[in-house]
């Protein structure tokens, strides 16, 4: 896996989904490694902030990183363009330049949103 300079691939702009979003500066190919979600690590599930990405470890425990790079601007979508493998981000399909990159936040997030809409 080659180290990626995020500022060469992405920019942050207003999102039609929510607040700010992460957009592709150039076309990105399906399966491409896009970068790593970096930030201070935590194991405290109760105090995680809005930009903490949680990844299940091989031993079944959860490790979070409080995002400090621009990958923290990834918004949720039910048909995401990207997914994390641990803290590494990959393209699920070809992504055209100037498209917003999205991930699926997980079923717990979807259920929480459904409950807010009631």
Protein Blocks (a to p, Z undefined) as FASTA:
>chain_A
ZZddfklmpccdddfkbocadddfbdcdehiafbdceddddfbfklpcfkbccdddfkop
acddddfbfklmpccdfbdfbdcehjaccdfbdcdehiacdddebjklmmmmmmmmZZ
